[in-house]
Amino acid sequence: MVNWLPPHSIEWYKQLSNLQGKYIYSWNSTLTEPIGESIFDKEVVQIIVNKKVLDVGCGHGEFTLKCSSVAKEIVGFDVTDHFVKAGKENKKKNVSFVVGNTKDGLPFEPDEFDFAYNRKGPTSAYPSLRKVVKNGGELIGLHPGDELGKELPLLFPNLFETLQGTPILDTINQRLEISKFSHSEVEVVNSIEYLHTPLDVIKLRCFGQNPIVYETLKEENLSDISKIFEQNTTNEGLPITFSRYIVRAIV
């Protein structure tokens, strides 16, 4: 498709930051408990009290700034300079932001941090995190689960591709094995996400894409999507699987 960028590529993140300025979802939906993000956020806030913390893949820094209220010091790290710029505009005294690519390593001193978290950031960070987090320090990661939206390719085969196997989990496990943490585990947290309208299906599919892509898909597919949506919706909306992996590791 013309103007389509591979989701979560560097070019895609750059375009998203230019379009929105923030990493926030553009579709409307409702989630049932348990919610991976809520579990992760609560756990992080409890652990980071009075610690020096690294936030990998910080995006526009919203969660970084939230954590700064309890952390001793926190550093946000992201590959997208426009996101980092947004974070700096609201910066507090104990917060700093650094631009860089985890595939090039992390530009910090050995054992510089007491704790690190990776909230939907790159899995390529894990081997480097082992070096910059103190021995015995903890790491927590949050990543999309392989079952995320697994119903969508079945309902809308012209819009969504079916994924085979567990490529995300396989990559996470590979990164963790390379990192040689003293302990690591991955928890699967699944719940239900209810999409509110047929347009939300298209918005989900086009998240981070050029607006032309959204308008084209809407013009070509909205009628068919609406029919399928109405056939499968409930009072809450169209139910799809909401899946997250939570990584917990000790250096």
Long-range contacts (C-beta under 8 A, 24 or more apart in sequence): 1-213, 1-216, 2-212, 2-213, 3-209, 3-210, 3-212, 3-213, 4-209, 4-210, 4-213, 5-208, 5-209, 5-210, 7-207, 7-208, 10-79, 10-80, 10-101, 12-208, 12-209, 13-79, 13-80, 13-83, 13-208, 14-80, 14-82, 15-208, 15-209, 15-210, 16-80, 16-207, 16-208, 17-60, 17-80, 17-82, 17-83, 17-86, 18-82, 19-208, 19-211, 21-60, 21-82, 21-86, 22-59, 22-60, 22-62, 22-83, 22-86, 23-59, 23-60, 23-83, 25-204, 25-207, 26-203, 26-206, 26-207, 27-195, 27-199, 27-200, 27-201, 27-203, 27-204, 27-207, 28-195, 28-196, 28-197, 28-200, 29-193, 29-194, 29-195, 29-196, 29-200, 29-237, 30-193, 30-194, 30-196, 30-236, 30-237, 31-191, 31-192, 31-193, 31-194, 31-242, 32-191, 32-192, 32-193, 32-194, 32-242, 33-191, 34-189, 34-191, 35-189, 35-191, 35-242, 36-142, 36-145, 36-189, 36-191, 36-242, 36-243, 36-244, 36-245, 36-246, 37-142, 37-244, 39-189, 39-246, 40-117, 40-119, 40-140, 40-142, 40-244, 40-246, 41-119, 43-140, 44-117, 44-119, 44-140, 45-70, 47-115, 47-138, 47-140, 48-74, 48-115, 48-117, 51-113, 51-114, 51-115, 52-112, 52-113, 52-114, 52-115, 53-113, 53-114, 53-115, 53-116, 53-117, 54-106, 54-108, 54-112, 54-113, 54-115, 54-116, 54-117, 54-129, 54-132, 54-133, 55-116, 55-117, 55-119, 56-102, 56-106, 56-116, 56-117, 56-118, 56-121, 56-122, 56-125, 56-129, 57-102, 57-118, 57-119, 57-120, 57-121, 57-122, 57-125, 58-83, 58-84, 58-87, 58-97, 58-119, 58-121, 59-83, 59-87, 60-86, 60-87, 61-86, 61-87, 61-88, 61-90, 61-91, 61-95, 61-97, 63-119, 64-95, 64-97, 65-90, 65-91, 65-92, 65-95, 68-92, 68-94, 68-95, 75-108, 75-113, 77-102, 77-106, 78-121, 79-122, 102-128, 106-131, 106-132, 108-132, 111-135, 113-137, 115-139, 116-140, 117-141, 117-142, 118-142, 118-143, 118-247, 120-144, 123-171, 123-172, 123-175, 124-175, 126-175, 126-176, 126-178, 126-179, 126-247, 126-249, 127-175, 127-178, 127-179, 129-179, 129-251, 130-179, 130-180, 130-181, 130-251, 133-251, 134-251, 135-251, 136-182, 136-250, 136-251, 137-250, 137-251, 138-248, 138-249, 138-250, 138-251, 139-181, 139-247, 139-248, 139-249, 139-250, 139-251, 140-246, 140-247, 140-248, 140-249, 141-172, 141-245, 141-246, 141-247, 141-248, 141-249, 142-244, 142-245, 142-246, 142-247, 143-168, 143-172, 143-244, 143-245, 143-247, 144-168, 144-243, 144-244, 144-245, 145-169, 145-188, 145-189, 145-190, 145-243, 145-244, 145-245, 146-243, 147-188, 147-190, 147-241, 147-243, 148-241, 148-242, 148-243, 148-244, 149-193, 149-204, 149-240, 149-241, 149-242, 150-240, 150-241, 150-243, 151-239, 151-240, 151-241, 152-201, 152-204, 152-240, 155-228, 155-232, 155-238, 156-201, 156-221, 156-225, 156-228, 158-221, 158-224, 159-201, 159-202, 159-205, 159-217, 159-221, 159-225, 160-205, 168-245, 169-245, 172-245, 172-247, 176-247, 176-249, 179-249, 181-249, 181-250, 181-251, 182-250, 182-251, 183-249, 183-250, 184-247, 184-248, 184-249, 184-250, 185-247, 185-248, 185-249, 186-245, 186-246, 186-247, 186-248, 187-245, 187-246, 187-248, 188-243, 188-244, 188-245, 189-243, 189-244, 189-245, 189-246, 190-241, 190-242, 190-243, 190-244, 191-241, 191-242, 192-239, 192-240, 192-241, 192-242, 193-239, 193-240, 193-241, 193-242, 194-234, 194-236, 194-237, 194-238, 194-239, 194-240, 195-229, 195-237, 195-238, 195-240, 196-237, 197-229, 197-237, 198-222, 198-225, 198-226, 198-229, 201-225, 201-229, 201-238
